[in-house]
Amino acid sequence: MLKNYHADKEGYYGEFGGAFIPEMLYPNVEKLQEEYIKAMQEVSFQKEFQQLLQDYVGRPSPLYFAKRLSEKYNTKIYLKREDLNHTGAHKINNTIGQILLAKRLGKKRIIAETGAGQHGVATATVCALMGIQCVVFMGEVDIARQAPNVARMKMLGAEVIPAISGSKTLKDATNEAIRDWINHPEDTFYIIGSVVGPHPYPDMVARFQSVISEEIKRQLKKKEGTEDPDYIIACVGGGSNAAGAYFHYLENENVKLIAVEAAGKGIDTGESAATSVLGKEGIIHGSKTLLMQTDDGQIIEPYSISAGLDYPGVGPQHAYLQRTGRATFMNATDDEAMKAGLELCKLEGIIPAIESAHALAALDKMEFEKDDIVVLNLSGRGDKDLNTYIDYFGL
């Protein structure tokens, strides 16, 4: 029997998911569930969404055969170039879908959380496009290490509010955003940037990102005569780029799904973000998932050199894919990711985001057949990470 890897109507993937939220947010979330399902089936909504993806984002993003990388690993490696989207990452696919929903719901103010800043930039971008007020919460540590993205958000008219609690990174920015949402439930729409949060967010974000796997199918058919690669590799923090790349392949077990998490300074160092290894069931930001936590349920601060991957949990769908064995979870340390990022620069003339460099680091740990077709989702470009690259390599 085919397993269902999508959310049921309560928002569960197996035992993971759901909506664990304060009472005052129930009306918001219920209304969103209702409108989102309606909108996805509406021709006019889909038409506007597709039009913006094409003319504003610049989709379809190319599926590029990486010749020199393929020669090195003695297999066929294609890069899905999400780094070429407007704003430099996959995040814009989702923010366009959500801003259209916010408009439909008559919301006048948008809030978002961001780690690497890519989701913040993508949210600020669509708010400027639609003329809606934008507030972005970002950890103080991330504000320092992602300065170019902070400047972009401000140029786009967004207010950037630092999160100064906890580790002052993505988790804390999300806490602040949820706090704000509780205080402004009437006029505010929360654009969540990953496949996390209460139902319907994980399902909704995955659907807006599913344009990635939809295009991969079409593009591979043209290039290889088949829609199905042997492997799809993607980095996972919360996991939206991976959810989008996997979406149309979930039921096809011939396609192996590889998820790469950030091991930071090493799994056993206490400075890591490899949730699938270190996490156990818990509730974070409105859903039940795998979560790095102490025995008494306190969240363990995650760490990664990449601001987009240092999240202590993982999206509930990914927790389910890991639990069922449908996806193979791997991890890469800071050093492995940085080395893999530099290798792509030298072999293909492409500077990847450090998040995407974690996915590239998996190539070294896998064994391929010569005729295997490997699609790696290059989720973002490295402009935002140049300072980290410069410091790390002493450039």
HUQUI-V814180 format. One record per helix or strand. SS is the DSSP state (A for helix, B for strand). FROM is the first residue (numbers start at 0). LEN is the number of residues. If there is no record, write none. Layout:
SS_FROM_LEN / SS_FROM_LEN
This chain:
B_11_2 / B_15_2 / A_22_18 / A_42_15 / B_62_3 / A_66_7 / B_75_6 / A_81_3 / B_88_1 / A_90_14 / B_108_6 / A_117_13 / B_132_7 / A_139_6 / A_146_9 / B_158_5 / A_169_14 / B_187_4 / A_200_9 / A_210_14 / B_230_5 / A_239_10 / B_255_9 / A_266_3 / A_274_4 / B_279_5 / B_286_5 / B_292_1 / B_298_1 / B_312_1 / A_315_9 / B_326_7 / A_333_15 / B_351_1 / A_353_12 / B_372_6 / B_379_2 / A_381_12
